[in-house]
Amino acid sequence: MKKTLLCSTLMFAIAFTPALAAPLPDLGNVGEEALSQADEARIGREILSQIRDAGDVVQDAEVNAYLARLGKRITSAAATGNDFTFFAVDDNSINAFAMPGGVIGVHTGLLLAAQSEGELASVLSHEVAHVTQRHLARMRETSTHSQLWILAAVLAGVLASRSGNSDATFGALNAGMGMAAQTQLAYSRDFEREADRIGMHYLTDAGFDARTMPAFFERLQQGNRYNDNKALSFLRTHPVTSERISEGQDRAQSQPVRMKPDSTDFLLVREKLRLNTLSPADAVPYYQRALADRRFLSEGAQHYGLARAYLAQRNFAAAQQAASDAVRLLPADPMLYTLQAEIALSAGQTQQALAHYRQGLTAFPASRALLLGEVQALIASGQQGVALRQVQALLARHPADAELHRLAARLYGENDALSYHAELGHAFYFEQMFESALVQYRLASAAKGDNFYLRSSVEARMREVEKALKARAAK
């Protein structure tokens, strides 16, 4: 059924494709008339909600915080007014994609394939340029069916995501950025060149070497000659030609050379993700061989990976030793504190774990992973009341944080059904999962409790969600 509906949707999209491609329109009113920025933002939020619902988003505070920081560095250099969301997709293929409204997904395979932080930043800069230049809105210039055509292609991607076929997902989403047959290819090349050119400006303004962009694309293209499989799906969703690489190399020559070391976070995030591709039995030998052969980007990062590999085997003494080696070799970093705390917590040393989290928060008070980790350690030590107060304080600063609302719901539990269902409803609400949010708000409304303020806020949010669902059904 899903495949039939997907094919029907794609056929619907192609039916509105014009026979000839027009020249690239200028930025301005044309794109806004085709698809407003408000519509783009709404579509992006809804697709991200569907991808989350399919279980494809990496739920790791450290990984997503790193991508957010790197993305912020690039978007700040771009001086764009757009609000961007960067997130990791659990997929070993090498790819990244930009969705409407500044929602940018990065496959875990891309993070592992990048041999430097500059290479990863070059891809993010390229995707940011797709958004700032409003390529989706500019795709259709005059057709009265433009919004239907775009939305149909986006819907096809969502349906593919729900089917669990990531290649189909991002292929369909990318198809929404093009035309049919040769028209699609020609148009796509124009946009890819523009994203290369503008993205390189973002890359250099963010402090990275411009040469990393054409160098990375060239390496992928060469690798694809010998490995034509899904691992290099980036080349199918972002066609790379020798001409594009040559143009990028020429542009890069006019930029200063910047030999910038990789951030510690980049190095550690790669190893954390690499462990997801290795079995527990293979992980320890992998890092032992890499260290013995001196085959790595960072020796300290290899000890970090080895520590996590030992932790997965519950060899706590070996994990602590490897973690100590990582701390000795690397600059101070929040991820090193969370590693030491997780080892202590798994070993049943809750007070030691709390000490590591609090030491980390002294050095890095804004670290989300450390803040959440401290709450988990408080729960493990039986201090649920203290943990709840910590979460409430965090929610006062970050009221739209779905994970914090879910954690609050867990802490309220059976003791406070009204607060439990209200917090779970808030979590679904901020994830744009309105149907699930409405169920929880109705349960909260029916629950016992005399918290007048909370009941009033639940009723108000319930009316808002019902209105949103009616509006969505009418489209």
PAKOL-69876 format. One line per field, with one value per residue: residue in one letter; x, y, z of N, C-alpha, C in turn. Coordinates in steps of 0.05 Angstrom, whole numbers, m for minus. Example, Ala and Ser with C-alpha at 12.3 -4.5 7.8 and 13.67 -1.06 7.14 Angstrom:
2
r = (a  s)
npx = (264  257)
npy = (m114  m45)
npz = (156  142)
capx = (246  273)
capy = (m90  m21)
capz = (156  143)
cpx = (264  258)
cpy = (m66  1)
cpz = (156  157)
REM end
This chain:
475
r = (m  k  k  t  l  l  c  s  t  l  m  f  a  i  a  f  t  p  a  l  a  a  p  l  p  d  l  g  n  v  g  e  e  a  l  s  q  a  d  e  a  r  i  g  r  e  i  l  s  q  i  r  d  a  g  d  v  v  q  d  a  e  v  n  a  y  l  a  r  l  g  k  r  i  t  s  a  a  a  t  g  n  d  f  t  f  f  a  v  d  d  n  s  i  n  a  f  a  m  p  g  g  v  i  g  v  h  t  g  l  l  l  a  a  q  s  e  g  e  l  a  s  v  l  s  h  e  v  a  h  v  t  q  r  h  l  a  r  m  r  e  t  s  t  h  s  q  l  w  i  l  a  a  v  l  a  g  v  l  a  s  r  s  g  n  s  d  a  t  f  g  a  l  n  a  g  m  g  m  a  a  q  t  q  l  a  y  s  r  d  f  e  r  e  a  d  r  i  g  m  h  y  l  t  d  a  g  f  d  a  r  t  m  p  a  f  f  e  r  l  q  q  g  n  r  y  n  d  n  k  a  l  s  f  l  r  t  h  p  v  t  s  e  r  i  s  e  g  q  d  r  a  q  s  q  p  v  r  m  k  p  d  s  t  d  f  l  l  v  r  e  k  l  r  l  n  t  l  s  p  a  d  a  v  p  y  y  q  r  a  l  a  d  r  r  f  l  s  e  g  a  q  h  y  g  l  a  r  a  y  l  a  q  r  n  f  a  a  a  q  q  a  a  s  d  a  v  r  l  l  p  a  d  p  m  l  y  t  l  q  a  e  i  a  l  s  a  g  q  t  q  q  a  l  a  h  y  r  q  g  l  t  a  f  p  a  s  r  a  l  l  l  g  e  v  q  a  l  i  a  s  g  q  q  g  v  a  l  r  q  v  q  a  l  l  a  r  h  p  a  d  a  e  l  h  r  l  a  a  r  l  y  g  e  n  d  a  l  s  y  h  a  e  l  g  h  a  f  y  f  e  q  m  f  e  s  a  l  v  q  y  r  l  a  s  a  a  k  g  d  n  f  y  l  r  s  s  v  e  a  r  m  r  e  v  e  k  a  l  k  a  r  a  a  k)
npx = (17  39  79  49  20  63  84  40  38  87  78  37  65  100  65  54  98  134  149  195  254  259  303  345  308  311  328  275  210  187  200  176  122  114  122  113  155  135  104  145  172  133  125  177  179  138  156  203  181  155  200  225  185  189  233  284  318  377  381  416  446  497  516  478  481  533  528  492  522  565  534  511  556  567  519  518  561  540  504  448  377  347  319  353  353  392  405  421  419  405  439  482  499  533  513  474  421  378  319  254  249  297  314  361  389  438  472  497  537  563  589  626  655  679  743  763  744  734  717  668  642  641  602  557  555  543  492  465  467  432  384  385  385  336  320  279  232  242  241  195  167  124  80  13  3  44  52  24  53  104  91  71  116  147  114  119  171  165  130  163  201  172  166  213  255  311  341  301  273  305  318  268  255  295  280  238  263  274  261  230  261  309  303  299  351  383  365  377  433  445  427  460  511  504  497  546  580  561  559  614  632  606  632  687  681  666  713  739  780  774  788  774  722  719  758  737  690  715  743  700  677  717  721  671  675  695  662  604  552  502  530  552  511  506  526  486  442  464  489  555  602  660  668  643  676  724  711  703  755  782  757  772  826  833  825  850  898  880  901  871  862  824  765  759  709  689  725  713  658  656  680  644  599  621  624  573  572  602  607  600  639  677  694  733  781  786  800  846  880  883  909  957  978  984  945  905  865  868  901  882  827  821  831  787  745  760  752  696  683  702  668  619  626  624  671  696  742  782  757  757  813  825  794  820  868  850  833  882  908  878  848  809  741  670  650  687  680  627  636  669  634  592  616  628  575  552  582  560  576  550  556  607  598  563  599  634  599  586  636  646  605  620  663  639  585  540  531  488  487  515  483  435  456  470  420  402  438  424  373  387  413  372  350  300  267  303  322  276  268  313  302  256  278  311  272  247  284  288  235  213  236  231  252  265  214  194  226  211  159  169  190  148  110  68  52  31  m15  m39  2  39  13  6  59  79  45  63  114  103  77  116  146  117  79  19  m29  m16  m3  m52  m82  m55  m63  m118  m122  m96  m132  m174  m153  m143  m132  m114  m88  m96  m72  m41  m81  m110  m72  m65  m116  m117  m74  m95  m138  m109  m81  m122  m143  m98  m96  m144  m134  m92  m117  m151  m119)
npy = (m24  25  31  35  82  118  116  135  187  208  206  242  288  293  302  355  379  426  428  453  482  543  601  611  643  709  722  740  768  729  677  680  684  634  598  612  637  624  579  545  538  512  464  442  432  395  352  338  321  275  244  238  208  162  140  152  193  210  202  232  273  296  288  315  366  381  383  425  468  471  481  530  562  566  588  636  661  666  705  702  710  666  613  557  485  432  364  295  237  170  134  99  114  162  223  285  332  385  411  444  508  511  464  417  356  308  252  198  170  207  239  202  193  241  268  310  366  410  387  365  413  438  411  422  477  480  458  496  539  522  531  586  610  597  553  514  544  575  538  533  579  605  571  555  511  503  499  452  415  417  403  352  324  329  302  251  239  237  193  153  154  136  84  63  63  92  110  118  156  204  209  218  266  298  297  330  378  386  382  345  289  309  363  366  350  390  436  422  421  475  496  467  487  540  533  512  556  599  572  563  614  621  580  597  646  627  610  566  527  540  503  453  440  429  389  348  334  316  271  238  230  202  156  135  112  62  40  33  41  46  74  120  156  210  230  218  246  296  314  309  337  336  386  419  409  429  483  496  488  529  575  569  580  634  645  651  604  561  529  495  464  405  407  383  362  346  304  268  258  231  182  164  155  117  72  53  26  m18  m84  m104  m143  m133  m81  m67  m95  m67  m13  m24  m44  2  38  11  9  62  90  137  198  225  209  213  212  160  132  149  125  72  69  73  27  m13  0  m16  m70  m76  m75  m44  m26  m26  10  57  66  74  120  156  160  185  235  254  263  298  364  397  377  374  324  288  290  270  218  196  201  168  118  111  113  68  30  30  71  120  169  184  190  234  271  276  297  346  371  376  411  457  473  475  502  507  460  415  359  347  370  341  291  296  298  246  218  235  213  159  156  158  208  234  279  322  317  328  382  403  392  424  474  476  473  522  555  532  524  499  450  386  338  349  358  306  280  304  285  232  235  256  215  163  190  240  247  286  324  289  272  322  340  301  310  362  348  318  359  398  369  370  330  326  296  257  290  314  270  261  311  309  267  289  330  301  278  273  328  392  435  494  531  498  466  504  520  472  466  510  498  451  470  499  459  428  465  470  418  416  455  431  386  410  425)
npz = (0  17  m21  m68  m58  m54  m106  m135  m114  m132  m187  m191  m177  m221  m261  m262  m282  m322  m392  m411  m384  m349  m347  m288  m238  m208  m139  m98  m104  m136  m117  m67  m80  m102  m60  5  59  108  95  79  127  158  128  133  189  194  163  191  238  221  205  254  280  251  273  255  271  304  372  410  455  454  402  369  392  378  322  319  340  302  257  272  272  218  197  224  201  151  160  159  165  175  215  234  237  256  251  266  225  230  192  151  101  58  62  61  72  55  79  71  103  131  155  167  153  172  152  191  166  135  173  191  144  132  132  158  199  168  120  133  148  98  69  101  94  40  40  72  38  m1  26  41  m9  m25  m57  m62  m64  m109  m148  m179  m222  m247  m250  m235  m206  m172  m115  m103  m132  m108  m55  m63  m79  m33  3  m18  m2  53  59  40  80  124  107  118  81  69  25  m14  13  15  m37  m59  m33  m54  m107  m105  m109  m161  m234  m287  m319  m367  m358  m303  m289  m312  m285  m232  m234  m241  m192  m157  m171  m155  m100  m87  m98  m65  m17  m8  5  54  82  83  110  159  178  157  111  43  5  23  6  m54  m53  m20  m48  m95  m76  m60  m110  m137  m105  m115  m164  m156  m121  m126  m94  m42  m4  m24  m33  m32  m80  m115  m98  m99  m153  m173  m215  m258  m278  m239  m195  m215  m221  m168  m147  m174  m153  m100  m101  m97  m44  23  51  103  156  198  261  276  316  384  396  345  334  375  371  322  336  374  343  308  339  337  290  297  325  394  404  365  371  412  394  345  360  389  349  316  349  358  306  296  268  258  266  313  371  424  415  398  445  473  443  452  507  509  482  517  559  538  541  594  622  669  695  655  620  651  653  599  590  623  596  550  571  588  539  509  500  551  552  546  532  551  605  610  592  632  675  659  658  713  733  709  735  784  817  839  867  851  797  798  817  774  735  758  763  709  694  721  690  640  638  605  579  551  551  598  636  630  641  695  719  708  739  789  793  792  841  876  886  869  878  879  828  798  811  787  733  726  733  688  648  655  631  581  552  507  500  482  501  554  575  570  605  653  656  666  717  747  742  768  813  803  762  730  720  696  647  624  617  582  539  525  507  460  433  422  388  344  339  337  341  379  421  432  453  501  527  534  569  612  624  644  689  760  806  832  809  786  751  717  695  666  629  601  578  544  510  488  458  421  394  373  336  302  281  253  215  188  167  130  89)
capx = (0  56  93  30  15  87  86  19  46  107  65  22  84  111  44  53  124  134  165  220  264  264  328  342  297  325  316  256  181  178  201  156  96  112  120  121  174  119  97  169  178  113  131  201  173  122  173  221  164  151  225  228  165  198  256  309  334  395  373  441  449  524  519  462  492  556  519  479  544  578  515  509  580  564  496  526  578  522  488  421  356  333  324  361  354  411  401  435  402  418  442  511  506  545  493  462  399  365  290  243  249  323  317  383  395  465  474  520  558  578  607  648  671  695  770  770  720  729  702  640  632  637  576  536  554  529  463  455  463  406  363  386  378  308  318  254  212  249  239  173  167  98  58  m8  3  71  52  15  75  124  81  68  143  155  98  131  194  155  120  186  213  156  169  240  273  323  348  277  265  320  316  242  257  311  264  221  279  281  241  229  280  331  297  307  380  395  358  391  461  446  425  484  533  500  502  575  592  553  568  642  634  599  653  710  673  665  740  750  795  756  797  762  698  724  774  719  674  731  748  676  673  737  712  647  682  702  644  578  531  488  548  558  486  509  531  461  424  478  506  581  615  687  666  637  700  744  703  708  783  790  748  787  853  833  821  874  900  875  907  857  860  797  756  757  682  688  739  699  632  661  685  619  582  634  618  547  576  619  595  615  662  696  702  758  803  789  815  873  896  887  930  983  988  985  927  883  867  875  906  864  800  821  827  758  730  767  738  667  682  704  643  598  632  623  698  697  770  795  744  767  840  825  784  842  887  838  834  910  918  860  840  784  717  647  646  704  667  604  646  678  610  576  631  623  547  548  596  546  589  533  568  630  586  553  622  644  581  588  662  643  587  636  679  622  558  518  530  463  491  523  459  417  469  468  393  401  453  407  352  400  420  347  343  281  258  324  323  253  273  333  288  238  295  319  248  243  303  284  208  205  253  214  265  262  186  190  240  194  136  179  194  121  101  41  46  17  m25  m44  28  51  2  11  86  81  32  82  136  92  70  140  156  97  63  m5  m49  m8  m5  m81  m89  m44  m76  m145  m118  m90  m156  m191  m139  m148  m112  m126  m69  m113  m56  m34  m106  m116  m52  m71  m140  m109  m58  m112  m153  m90  m75  m146  m144  m77  m104  m165  m122  m76  m136  m163  m99)
capy = (0  48  34  45  110  133  119  153  214  217  210  267  309  295  311  384  388  438  414  466  496  571  609  615  669  724  721  762  762  705  654  683  678  605  585  632  627  611  552  529  531  492  439  431  422  371  329  330  306  248  229  230  188  137  131  156  214  202  214  234  301  305  289  337  392  387  393  452  487  475  494  558  576  571  606  662  672  673  728  697  712  640  595  530  462  412  339  272  215  144  122  96  125  188  242  306  343  410  411  471  522  510  439  403  329  298  223  190  161  231  246  183  195  266  265  334  382  427  372  365  441  445  400  437  504  476  455  522  556  514  543  616  618  589  536  501  564  584  516  538  607  616  552  558  486  500  489  424  399  415  388  324  311  327  280  226  234  230  166  135  153  119  57  53  63  119  118  128  181  228  211  231  294  313  300  354  401  387  379  317  280  327  388  364  349  416  454  414  429  504  500  456  506  563  525  510  582  614  557  567  640  615  563  613  666  612  605  541  529  537  480  428  434  414  366  327  325  300  246  222  222  181  132  124  96  35  31  44  30  67  88  146  167  239  236  215  269  321  306  322  334  346  415  432  407  448  510  500  491  555  595  566  591  662  647  645  577  561  502  497  438  396  410  359  351  332  279  250  251  210  156  155  144  94  49  42  9  m41  m101  m103  m161  m122  m53  m65  m101  m46  9  m33  m44  29  50  m3  16  91  95  153  227  235  187  216  204  131  123  155  103  47  70  67  m1  m28  5  m33  m97  m74  m78  m17  m18  m19  34  80  71  86  147  172  166  205  260  263  270  317  387  393  377  363  295  272  288  252  191  187  198  144  94  109  106  40  13  33  91  143  194  191  200  261  289  282  315  373  382  384  435  480  482  479  504  507  434  402  331  345  377  318  269  300  290  217  208  241  192  133  157  160  236  242  306  341  315  342  411  410  393  447  498  475  480  551  567  520  514  484  426  362  317  357  352  277  272  313  266  207  241  258  187  157  207  264  240  311  335  269  273  348  342  284  325  383  336  313  384  411  352  372  305  338  276  245  311  317  248  266  334  301  250  308  344  283  269  287  348  419  456  510  543  477  458  526  519  448  472  529  484  432  485  506  434  421  484  462  393  423  469  412  369  426  431)
capz = (0  18  m46  m88  m53  m61  m136  m143  m107  m151  m213  m188  m178  m247  m279  m263  m290  m348  m412  m415  m361  m352  m333  m259  m231  m188  m113  m94  m101  m150  m99  m45  m91  m107  m34  25  79  129  86  80  155  166  115  145  215  192  153  212  257  209  206  283  285  239  288  240  282  326  398  426  461  446  372  358  402  362  295  323  343  276  239  280  263  189  192  234  180  129  168  150  186  178  238  224  255  246  266  255  215  234  165  145  75  59  51  77  56  65  76  73  129  145  170  153  164  166  157  207  148  127  195  192  120  132  144  174  206  146  100  142  146  70  61  114  81  15  46  82  15  m14  41  40  m36  m29  m82  m64  m73  m135  m168  m197  m226  m255  m251  m214  m191  m160  m87  m104  m143  m87  m32  m70  m78  m5  15  m27  15  80  58  38  106  141  99  127  59  70  m2  m26  27  8  m66  m65  m25  m73  m131  m101  m115  m189  m254  m297  m339  m372  m345  m274  m286  m318  m263  m209  m237  m235  m163  m144  m174  m138  m72  m84  m98  m41  7  m4  19  82  93  89  130  184  187  146  86  20  m11  32  m8  m78  m47  m9  m70  m113  m63  m62  m138  m143  m90  m127  m188  m148  m100  m135  m77  m27  14  m35  m43  m35  m108  m130  m91  m105  m175  m174  m241  m259  m282  m213  m179  m226  m214  m139  m143  m184  m133  m75  m104  m90  m16  39  62  132  168  224  273  282  344  399  393  320  336  394  359  302  349  387  322  297  356  328  266  306  345  419  403  346  377  427  376  325  372  397  325  307  367  353  280  294  246  269  264  340  390  446  407  397  472  479  431  466  533  505  474  542  575  526  551  624  634  679  701  629  610  666  645  572  593  635  574  532  586  588  513  496  515  567  535  561  526  567  632  608  590  659  692  650  668  742  738  702  755  809  833  833  877  834  773  804  819  747  721  770  754  681  693  730  667  617  651  586  565  554  558  626  652  630  655  724  726  708  762  813  794  800  869  892  892  849  884  870  799  787  813  766  707  726  729  660  631  657  612  554  553  483  498  485  518  582  583  573  630  674  657  679  746  760  743  779  836  795  735  715  710  679  620  613  607  558  518  517  492  433  420  411  366  322  338  349  349  405  442  440  470  528  539  543  593  634  631  659  712  785  813  835  799  768  729  698  680  647  607  585  563  523  491  475  437  400  379  357  314  284  267  234  193  173  152  109  67)
cpx = (17  70  74  24  39  89  64  26  67  96  50  41  94  90  43  80  123  153  192  228  268  291  323  330  314  312  297  228  172  178  181  128  92  108  130  140  159  111  122  175  158  119  156  195  157  138  191  206  160  177  231  210  174  222  283  328  352  388  398  447  476  527  503  471  516  547  506  501  558  560  512  533  578  541  502  544  562  505  459  401  341  339  330  359  372  407  415  414  417  419  471  519  517  526  486  441  388  335  279  246  275  327  338  390  423  466  499  543  575  598  631  666  688  722  780  744  713  713  673  627  626  610  554  533  539  499  451  450  438  383  362  379  350  303  292  233  217  246  217  168  139  74  38  m9  28  70  43  38  96  115  78  95  152  140  110  155  185  145  142  200  198  158  196  260  287  332  324  269  279  321  290  243  273  297  246  236  286  257  241  251  303  327  305  337  393  390  375  421  464  445  450  508  529  505  531  588  586  562  597  647  627  621  678  704  671  692  753  764  776  763  784  737  703  740  756  702  690  737  724  672  692  729  688  653  687  682  617  555  520  506  554  533  487  512  506  442  437  498  532  594  643  687  661  662  721  737  708  738  793  782  765  815  855  829  846  874  897  879  896  854  830  790  755  730  679  701  724  672  635  665  660  601  595  627  591  549  592  604  612  641  684  708  729  782  808  806  843  891  903  909  957  995  991  968  902  887  876  879  887  836  798  818  799  741  735  753  708  664  684  679  621  601  630  649  705  725  785  783  754  796  841  815  805  862  876  839  863  919  902  855  814  760  694  643  664  693  644  614  654  654  594  590  625  594  541  561  582  558  574  544  592  620  577  577  633  626  584  615  660  626  601  652  661  592  535  515  504  467  499  499  440  429  468  441  391  416  438  385  363  407  396  338  323  271  277  325  300  257  294  319  270  254  304  296  242  261  298  256  199  222  237  226  263  233  181  204  224  170  145  182  168  109  72  33  29  8  m29  m18  41  40  6  39  91  67  50  104  127  87  94  154  137  80  36  m26  m42  m10  m34  m90  m80  m57  m105  m143  m112  m115  m174  m179  m147  m126  m124  m107  m84  m96  m49  m58  m113  m97  m57  m95  m133  m93  m75  m128  m134  m84  m98  m149  m123  m84  m126  m153  m105  m95  m149  m145  m97)
cpy = (25  53  45  74  128  137  138  182  225  223  236  291  314  307  341  396  401  424  426  481  526  578  613  642  683  719  744  753  737  681  656  677  648  590  604  619  614  583  534  519  509  465  426  419  396  347  320  314  278  232  220  207  161  126  134  177  203  217  215  264  312  308  313  364  400  397  420  473  493  489  524  574  584  591  634  676  681  697  726  701  687  627  568  509  441  387  316  250  189  128  122  106  153  208  264  318  367  408  440  482  519  486  422  378  320  268  218  181  184  239  228  185  220  262  289  349  401  413  371  392  448  435  416  465  502  473  481  540  548  528  573  626  609  573  522  520  573  563  521  568  618  597  556  533  482  488  460  407  395  398  359  310  309  304  253  219  225  201  146  132  134  89  45  52  90  128  131  154  205  231  226  261  310  316  324  379  403  386  350  314  300  354  388  364  376  436  447  423  459  509  490  475  530  556  521  538  598  599  560  594  635  600  580  634  653  604  579  546  523  512  454  421  418  389  342  316  308  273  227  212  200  155  119  107  67  24  42  31  53  83  116  158  197  247  233  238  296  315  322  317  345  377  430  431  427  476  516  504  519  577  594  578  620  667  640  616  579  533  502  469  431  401  383  346  336  305  259  241  229  183  146  143  118  69  37  24  m16  m58  m99  m120  m149  m96  m51  m73  m80  m23  0  m34  m16  43  37  5  46  101  110  182  238  211  189  207  174  119  127  132  77  46  62  38  m19  m24  m13  m62  m99  m81  m50  m8  m10  6  59  87  85  115  165  179  187  233  271  274  292  341  381  395  364  333  277  269  269  223  181  183  173  118  90  101  77  21  15  54  118  169  203  201  228  281  296  301  344  386  392  409  460  491  489  480  503  480  419  373  328  351  353  294  271  292  260  205  213  220  166  132  159  188  247  271  327  341  330  372  420  412  417  473  499  483  509  566  557  508  497  459  401  341  324  352  322  267  281  294  241  212  245  231  184  175  232  260  265  322  315  272  300  350  324  297  348  372  330  339  397  394  352  347  311  318  264  265  315  295  253  290  326  283  268  322  327  273  285  307  375  441  472  521  522  468  479  525  495  453  490  515  463  446  492  482  426  439  477  438  398  437  451  394  384  431  407)
cpz = (0  m8  m68  m84  m59  m91  m146  m137  m126  m178  m213  m190  m206  m267  m282  m272  m318  m367  m415  m389  m367  m340  m304  m253  m210  m161  m110  m93  m115  m132  m77  m55  m94  m81  m13  45  102  121  87  108  165  154  128  172  213  182  176  233  247  210  235  289  274  253  275  251  305  351  416  430  451  416  361  368  385  334  297  325  317  257  246  271  234  184  203  213  156  134  158  172  190  204  227  246  242  264  251  248  218  208  158  117  78  46  71  60  71  59  78  101  144  162  155  167  154  172  174  190  138  148  197  167  119  146  159  180  183  124  108  140  117  61  75  102  54  19  56  58  0  0  38  12  m44  m54  m84  m75  m101  m157  m188  m199  m231  m253  m228  m197  m174  m132  m86  m112  m121  m64  m38  m69  m50  9  7  m9  43  80  56  65  124  133  107  105  57  43  m16  m14  15  m23  m73  m56  m44  m100  m129  m106  m145  m208  m263  m318  m342  m359  m316  m271  m291  m295  m238  m210  m231  m205  m148  m147  m156  m108  m67  m81  m73  m16  12  11  49  96  101  111  158  194  176  119  63  5  m2  17  m34  m73  m37  m32  m90  m102  m64  m91  m146  m130  m103  m151  m181  m128  m105  m118  m61  m9  3  m47  m45  m65  m125  m123  m96  m128  m176  m201  m239  m263  m256  m196  m188  m219  m185  m134  m152  m164  m108  m77  m95  m59  0  48  93  143  196  236  277  311  358  396  367  322  353  383  338  315  363  367  310  313  349  304  273  326  370  418  385  354  391  409  355  336  380  372  315  323  362  327  276  271  256  263  291  358  414  440  405  425  482  468  445  493  530  496  499  559  565  536  582  637  645  685  676  617  624  658  617  573  604  614  555  545  585  561  499  513  530  548  550  556  542  596  631  606  617  677  685  659  697  748  731  722  782  827  829  843  861  807  776  805  792  732  732  764  725  678  704  707  643  626  631  572  571  563  587  644  653  644  685  734  728  732  788  816  803  829  887  899  872  853  874  840  786  789  792  738  705  721  700  642  633  637  583  553  530  479  503  503  547  592  587  599  655  678  672  709  760  763  753  802  829  766  718  703  691  650  608  602  583  534  507  499  463  418  407  390  343  318  351  357  376  428  451  458  498  542  549  568  617  643  648  685  737  791  814  827  778  745  708  682  659  623  589  568  539  502  475  453  414  382  362  333  293  268  247  210  175  156  128  86  48)
REM end
